Amino acid sequence: EYRQLVPIWENYFVWAVGKFSGLPQFERYHFANYKRSIRRGIGICGDASMILSSILDNQGIENRIVSFGGHVIVEYLDEGGNSYLVDPDFGVELNGSLQHLVETPSNFRGAYLEAGYAPREVDDLFAAYRTPFALYDDTYHFMTKRYIFEEVSYVLKWIFPLFLLIVCGAYLFFRSKALKHD
């Protein structure tokens, strides 16, 4: 079981949506902001791929997120324009392109086995690689609506506390004035 519900003290808007909406994408929340994901310290393949994609973007390295049914990896271009795949969740660099993975997946099994993964686990992973996939230019493209919601919620989460401070401050101000007149 993945416990990726955003804690109430991190962001009560995101927490409430995850707790009460029944939407699985908020119950197992992937941060759009890669620095928040790193601070969290846990995640699954989508989190690791978004972090890597964001870091590559910051370094000016062309990349895209590849989302299979059940697993997410990153494809990047090296300085020579060659395409390579990286599985940041498993910590494995695949020596080839997405096209090669789709055409000859068996050529990539060795990278996972050499990294110490059990054949059964690799079989499950390659079952995902045989599913249709979607390509995303970046994290924003990968999760547009949640990206916008997250950015807005991290601004809005301060409105309620500020409102309480203003109300309490006004109450204390007017109460002290009333006490002076008595």
Backbone bond lengths (Angstrom), bond angles and torsions (degrees), N, CA, C in turn:
res aa  C-N    CA-C-N  psi(-1)  N-CA   C-N-CA  omega(-1)  CA-C   N-CA-C  phi
1 E - - - 1.459 - - 1.528 108.63 -
2 Y 1.305 116.15 133.76 1.457 121.45 179.16 1.518 108.90 -95.24
3 R 1.304 116.78 127.42 1.466 121.36 178.58 1.521 107.60 -107.83
4 Q 1.319 114.71 82.40 1.451 119.62 -177.05 1.517 111.96 -117.03
5 L 1.322 117.02 22.53 1.457 120.32 174.53 1.526 107.57 -68.56
6 V 1.315 116.32 129.99 1.464 120.73 179.89 1.528 108.42 -65.42
7 P 1.329 119.21 129.10 1.463 120.90 -179.90 1.530 111.61 -63.58
8 I 1.318 116.05 149.96 1.465 121.34 -177.80 1.526 111.12 -59.15
9 W 1.330 118.25 -34.97 1.468 120.72 -178.36 1.533 112.26 -74.26
10 E 1.329 117.65 -17.65 1.467 120.71 176.83 1.524 110.44 -77.81
11 N 1.320 116.03 -50.41 1.464 120.47 179.40 1.526 107.69 -163.41
12 Y 1.327 116.75 106.36 1.464 119.59 -174.80 1.519 113.16 -69.24
13 F 1.327 119.26 -22.16 1.476 120.78 174.54 1.533 110.04 -67.72
14 V 1.320 116.39 -52.35 1.463 120.85 -178.69 1.527 109.65 -64.52
15 W 1.331 117.43 -39.67 1.462 121.59 177.99 1.527 110.60 -60.10
16 A 1.333 117.36 -47.91 1.468 121.32 -177.66 1.528 111.44 -62.72
17 V 1.321 116.93 -42.07 1.468 119.53 178.34 1.532 109.54 -63.32
18 G 1.319 117.20 -42.46 1.461 120.67 179.18 1.510 113.13 -67.71
19 K 1.308 116.76 -35.55 1.464 121.53 -176.32 1.525 112.61 -77.95
20 F 1.333 117.53 -39.27 1.459 120.14 -168.92 1.528 115.91 -114.37
21 S 1.316 119.18 -12.35 1.471 119.62 -174.37 1.525 113.59 -83.60
22 G 1.326 117.12 -24.94 1.455 120.01 -175.15 1.521 113.19 78.57
23 L 1.332 117.15 6.89 1.466 121.20 179.47 1.532 109.19 -83.99
24 P 1.334 117.84 116.63 1.468 119.58 -176.15 1.522 113.99 -60.76
25 Q 1.331 117.67 -30.17 1.464 119.30 -179.47 1.526 112.04 -68.66
26 F 1.340 117.82 -16.54 1.463 120.63 175.26 1.525 111.33 -101.35
27 E 1.322 117.67 -22.34 1.464 120.39 175.09 1.527 110.03 -71.21
28 R 1.318 116.39 -35.96 1.472 123.79 176.26 1.514 106.36 -116.90
29 Y 1.319 115.98 75.72 1.459 121.32 -166.77 1.522 113.15 -78.48
30 H 1.321 115.57 131.99 1.463 123.11 171.33 1.523 107.11 -101.06
31 F 1.324 117.57 119.52 1.459 119.96 175.99 1.520 109.96 -67.54
32 A 1.314 116.54 138.71 1.462 121.52 174.43 1.527 110.19 -77.66
33 N 1.314 116.42 -32.44 1.456 121.98 179.87 1.530 108.30 -84.49
34 Y 1.320 116.71 115.15 1.464 119.79 -173.51 1.530 112.90 -63.16
35 K 1.324 117.71 -28.49 1.465 119.52 179.29 1.528 110.74 -68.05
36 R 1.323 117.02 -35.05 1.471 119.89 175.69 1.528 110.32 -66.44
37 S 1.328 116.57 -38.60 1.470 120.13 177.90 1.521 111.10 -63.40
38 I 1.316 116.56 -41.81 1.464 120.15 179.07 1.524 110.16 -65.19
39 R 1.339 117.23 -44.18 1.470 120.72 178.29 1.520 111.15 -60.17
40 R 1.328 116.39 -38.09 1.464 120.80 -179.75 1.527 110.28 -60.55
41 G 1.325 116.85 -42.41 1.457 120.77 175.49 1.515 115.53 84.41
42 I 1.320 118.74 -2.20 1.461 121.51 176.80 1.517 108.59 -131.64
43 G 1.285 116.21 162.91 1.454 119.83 176.57 1.511 110.95 166.71
44 I 1.313 114.25 173.84 1.450 120.55 177.29 1.525 107.92 -116.51
45 C 1.309 116.96 -168.76 1.468 121.03 -171.47 1.524 113.37 -56.28
46 G 1.335 117.73 -38.59 1.463 120.14 179.44 1.517 111.99 -63.81
47 D 1.343 116.57 -39.86 1.463 120.59 178.49 1.527 110.63 -64.42
48 A 1.327 115.91 -48.32 1.468 120.26 -178.79 1.528 110.92 -61.89
49 S 1.327 116.88 -39.11 1.469 120.25 -179.62 1.519 111.69 -69.91
50 M 1.334 117.25 -38.43 1.470 119.46 177.42 1.523 111.07 -66.59
51 I 1.326 116.98 -38.98 1.467 120.33 177.61 1.527 109.79 -61.61
52 L 1.337 116.50 -51.11 1.464 119.92 -179.01 1.522 111.26 -61.19
53 S 1.324 117.49 -44.61 1.468 120.73 179.87 1.526 111.16 -60.25
54 S 1.326 116.92 -42.52 1.469 120.54 179.85 1.526 111.53 -64.92
55 I 1.320 116.64 -41.17 1.467 120.21 178.85 1.527 110.30 -66.29
56 L 1.321 117.07 -42.69 1.471 120.01 176.91 1.523 110.69 -62.21
57 D 1.339 117.36 -41.21 1.470 120.76 175.94 1.525 110.72 -57.77
58 N 1.337 116.51 -45.63 1.469 120.90 -179.70 1.528 111.99 -62.25
59 Q 1.319 116.74 -27.89 1.467 121.39 179.78 1.530 112.33 -92.14
60 G 1.336 116.25 2.41 1.460 120.51 178.74 1.521 114.25 75.23
61 I 1.318 117.15 21.98 1.466 121.39 -179.99 1.525 108.49 -97.34
62 E 1.317 115.56 121.25 1.466 120.66 -177.79 1.529 109.82 -65.76
63 N 1.327 115.80 131.38 1.457 120.69 -178.26 1.517 110.14 -156.36
64 R 1.313 114.82 169.41 1.457 120.30 172.90 1.522 108.78 -151.61
65 I 1.316 114.41 154.13 1.458 121.89 179.50 1.525 107.63 -90.04
66 V 1.331 116.01 132.84 1.465 121.90 179.81 1.525 107.35 -113.22
67 S 1.328 116.04 115.70 1.460 121.10 -176.95 1.526 110.40 -109.96
68 F 1.323 115.04 108.57 1.463 121.74 174.57 1.528 107.98 -90.11
69 G 1.306 116.98 171.10 1.461 120.16 173.98 1.519 109.83 -72.38
70 G 1.306 117.72 92.75 1.456 121.03 178.87 1.516 115.88 110.81
71 H 1.311 119.13 -3.45 1.463 120.27 177.24 1.527 110.18 -159.56
72 V 1.331 115.67 149.28 1.467 121.96 -177.73 1.527 108.71 -129.79
73 I 1.337 116.00 133.39 1.464 122.16 178.13 1.529 108.78 -134.56
74 V 1.329 116.69 -179.32 1.468 121.84 -179.04 1.524 109.18 -125.48
75 E 1.321 115.13 138.44 1.462 121.74 172.54 1.523 107.25 -110.97
76 Y 1.333 117.31 134.34 1.468 120.17 178.78 1.520 109.67 -133.72
77 L 1.321 114.90 161.80 1.465 121.28 176.11 1.519 108.84 -106.98
78 D 1.336 116.34 131.98 1.464 119.06 176.54 1.532 109.19 -81.48
79 E 1.331 116.44 -177.96 1.469 121.07 -176.88 1.520 112.79 -61.11
80 G 1.326 117.06 -26.16 1.460 121.08 179.50 1.523 113.24 -88.43
81 G 1.332 116.76 1.81 1.460 120.66 -179.95 1.518 113.89 84.73
82 N 1.332 116.82 9.56 1.466 120.84 178.13 1.522 110.03 -82.14
83 S 1.304 116.01 141.77 1.458 122.43 -177.20 1.528 110.40 -94.28
84 Y 1.341 115.40 133.40 1.462 121.63 177.94 1.517 109.35 -135.24
85 L 1.320 115.37 155.79 1.458 121.87 178.30 1.522 109.82 -110.97
86 V 1.325 115.16 145.73 1.457 121.96 175.43 1.521 107.30 -132.79
87 D 1.314 115.32 135.22 1.458 121.24 173.97 1.526 106.63 -107.82
88 P 1.341 117.53 90.43 1.462 119.43 -174.76 1.524 113.58 -67.99
89 D 1.318 118.12 -23.67 1.463 120.40 179.31 1.528 110.68 -69.63
90 F 1.313 116.79 -37.48 1.462 121.77 179.36 1.527 112.21 -96.16
91 G 1.333 116.98 -8.78 1.456 120.46 -179.91 1.517 113.04 69.84
92 V 1.331 115.88 36.60 1.460 120.40 -175.99 1.523 109.66 -122.52
93 E 1.356 115.46 130.01 1.466 120.19 172.20 1.522 107.15 -96.38
94 L 1.321 114.69 127.86 1.460 120.46 -179.17 1.519 108.23 -98.48
95 N 1.292 116.51 123.69 1.461 121.74 -174.64 1.524 110.30 -81.80
96 G 1.330 115.72 73.96 1.452 120.41 179.15 1.512 111.30 168.43
97 S 1.311 114.69 176.00 1.465 121.13 -175.67 1.526 111.24 -94.75
98 L 1.310 114.72 172.30 1.459 121.24 175.92 1.528 109.98 -60.97
99 Q 1.308 116.11 -41.07 1.466 120.21 179.03 1.532 110.54 -58.72
100 H 1.334 116.33 -43.41 1.472 119.81 178.61 1.524 111.26 -66.04
101 L 1.311 117.58 -38.98 1.467 120.69 179.01 1.524 110.53 -62.43
102 V 1.317 116.34 -42.71 1.466 120.75 -179.40 1.530 110.86 -68.53
103 E 1.327 116.37 -41.05 1.472 120.41 -176.72 1.529 112.87 -75.91
104 T 1.333 116.93 -41.29 1.471 120.62 -176.62 1.526 110.53 -137.03
105 P 1.325 117.58 70.98 1.473 119.63 -177.21 1.528 113.24 -60.91
106 S 1.321 117.38 -28.89 1.470 119.48 -178.38 1.530 112.11 -61.95
107 N 1.331 117.81 -24.93 1.470 120.70 178.83 1.527 112.66 -68.90
108 F 1.318 117.56 -14.21 1.463 121.24 -175.33 1.531 112.77 -103.31
109 R 1.312 117.58 -10.18 1.473 121.25 -177.54 1.528 111.80 -58.47
110 G 1.326 115.70 -38.88 1.461 120.55 -176.75 1.517 113.48 -58.13
111 A 1.320 117.69 -34.21 1.471 120.58 -179.37 1.527 110.69 -61.61
112 Y 1.320 116.62 -39.57 1.468 120.54 179.19 1.528 111.17 -74.45
113 L 1.318 116.36 -40.73 1.467 119.80 179.36 1.525 110.72 -65.16
114 E 1.342 117.35 -40.73 1.468 121.32 177.64 1.523 111.84 -65.36
115 A 1.329 116.59 -27.68 1.469 120.56 178.34 1.529 111.44 -79.47
116 G 1.338 116.67 -3.77 1.457 120.05 174.34 1.516 115.63 100.74
117 Y 1.301 117.57 9.95 1.463 119.62 179.63 1.522 110.34 -83.64
118 A 1.325 115.43 143.55 1.461 122.28 -177.96 1.529 110.51 -68.63
119 P 1.325 117.24 145.10 1.467 120.24 179.29 1.531 113.39 -53.27
120 R 1.314 117.22 -38.61 1.473 119.80 179.98 1.531 111.07 -64.22
121 E 1.327 116.18 -41.87 1.466 120.72 178.16 1.530 110.55 -64.57
122 V 1.312 116.24 -40.01 1.465 121.26 178.34 1.530 109.95 -66.03
123 D 1.331 117.25 -38.54 1.470 120.57 176.70 1.522 110.96 -59.70
124 D 1.333 116.70 -44.44 1.471 120.60 178.31 1.523 110.92 -61.57
125 L 1.305 115.79 -41.69 1.459 121.03 -179.95 1.530 111.12 -63.91
126 F 1.315 116.22 -43.27 1.460 119.38 -178.49 1.525 112.57 -73.92
127 A 1.314 117.42 -18.68 1.471 119.69 170.65 1.530 108.64 -64.79
128 A 1.327 116.75 -37.60 1.472 120.73 176.65 1.527 110.37 -66.38
129 Y 1.330 116.93 -38.13 1.466 120.34 -179.21 1.534 113.05 -68.15
130 R 1.324 116.99 -13.60 1.467 120.12 176.52 1.531 111.99 -91.07
131 T 1.320 117.69 0.08 1.467 120.96 179.66 1.530 109.78 -90.44
132 P 1.331 116.81 161.96 1.472 118.82 174.41 1.533 110.19 -59.59
133 F 1.313 116.40 152.27 1.465 120.50 -178.16 1.516 110.17 -129.41
134 A 1.327 114.11 161.47 1.465 121.70 175.25 1.518 107.66 -123.15
135 L 1.326 116.00 147.43 1.465 122.00 -179.82 1.521 109.65 -111.58
136 Y 1.330 116.07 138.19 1.460 122.09 -179.82 1.522 109.06 -130.50
137 D 1.317 115.51 135.45 1.464 120.76 -177.62 1.521 113.31 -67.98
138 D 1.333 117.02 -32.28 1.463 121.32 -177.32 1.524 109.25 -165.78
139 T 1.331 115.70 -177.47 1.461 120.54 -178.78 1.517 111.58 -61.99
140 Y 1.325 117.07 -39.93 1.466 120.43 179.07 1.524 109.95 -58.98
141 H 1.308 117.09 -45.60 1.465 122.45 179.64 1.529 110.62 -66.56
142 F 1.338 117.33 -36.09 1.464 123.48 -177.74 1.526 111.56 -65.90
143 M 1.318 116.70 -34.07 1.474 120.30 -175.88 1.526 111.43 -146.98
144 T 1.310 117.22 58.33 1.462 123.29 -172.01 1.519 113.60 -51.86
145 K 1.327 117.89 -55.02 1.468 120.27 -174.96 1.524 111.64 -64.57
146 R 1.332 117.12 -44.07 1.465 119.34 178.63 1.521 111.14 -68.12
147 Y 1.313 117.90 -32.81 1.466 121.80 177.44 1.521 109.48 -60.10
148 I 1.329 115.67 -49.01 1.471 120.50 179.59 1.521 110.11 -64.71
149 F 1.344 117.46 -46.44 1.464 121.36 179.43 1.524 110.93 -57.47
150 E 1.325 116.57 -44.81 1.465 120.09 -178.55 1.522 111.41 -62.47
151 E 1.324 116.57 -47.46 1.463 119.76 -179.39 1.529 111.15 -61.22
152 V 1.327 116.96 -43.83 1.471 120.94 179.58 1.526 110.26 -66.80
153 S 1.333 117.68 -42.69 1.468 120.25 -177.12 1.523 112.34 -65.40
154 Y 1.335 117.71 -30.59 1.461 119.61 179.17 1.527 112.00 -75.07
155 V 1.320 117.49 -16.37 1.467 121.41 171.34 1.525 109.05 -87.40
156 L 1.333 115.70 -47.34 1.465 120.42 -176.26 1.527 113.58 -65.81
157 K 1.316 117.90 -26.12 1.462 119.44 -177.21 1.532 111.92 -61.31
158 W 1.334 116.98 -16.71 1.464 120.35 179.34 1.522 112.89 -90.09
159 I 1.319 118.33 -12.73 1.468 120.77 -176.83 1.523 111.45 -66.04
160 F 1.326 118.24 -47.50 1.463 120.76 -178.82 1.533 111.92 -62.13
161 P 1.330 120.11 -48.82 1.469 119.00 176.75 1.531 112.78 -60.63
162 L 1.332 117.68 -39.78 1.467 119.78 177.78 1.525 111.02 -64.52
163 F 1.322 116.43 -40.90 1.461 120.99 177.05 1.531 110.12 -59.60
164 L 1.330 117.42 -45.29 1.469 120.80 178.61 1.527 111.46 -62.07
165 L 1.321 117.02 -41.18 1.463 120.15 178.10 1.526 111.36 -63.14
166 I 1.320 116.61 -42.04 1.469 120.55 179.20 1.521 110.38 -64.92
167 V 1.327 117.31 -45.57 1.471 120.97 179.71 1.524 110.30 -62.57
168 C 1.326 117.48 -46.91 1.472 120.56 179.52 1.528 110.99 -64.16
169 G 1.322 116.41 -42.10 1.464 120.22 177.89 1.516 111.66 -62.05
170 A 1.324 116.87 -43.98 1.468 120.72 178.37 1.521 110.39 -63.75
171 Y 1.329 116.99 -42.21 1.467 120.77 178.74 1.529 110.44 -60.22
172 L 1.325 116.92 -48.47 1.464 120.47 -179.43 1.528 111.20 -64.31
173 F 1.315 116.85 -39.48 1.458 121.16 179.27 1.528 110.59 -62.18
174 F 1.326 116.79 -51.84 1.466 119.93 -178.07 1.522 111.96 -70.34
175 R 1.311 117.80 -31.02 1.467 120.71 177.49 1.528 110.10 -67.76
176 S 1.335 116.46 -41.36 1.467 119.00 179.57 1.526 110.59 -66.79
177 K 1.316 118.00 -35.60 1.473 121.17 176.49 1.521 110.51 -65.25
178 A 1.343 115.67 -41.26 1.465 119.89 -179.36 1.525 110.35 -66.52
179 L 1.330 117.69 -37.80 1.458 120.90 179.85 1.529 111.24 -69.07
180 K 1.333 117.41 -32.63 1.462 121.00 178.32 1.518 111.05 -67.68
181 H 1.325 117.08 -33.51 1.463 120.94 -178.96 1.522 112.20 -78.27
182 D 1.311 117.97 -15.75 1.476 120.24 -179.68 1.466 111.84 -80.71
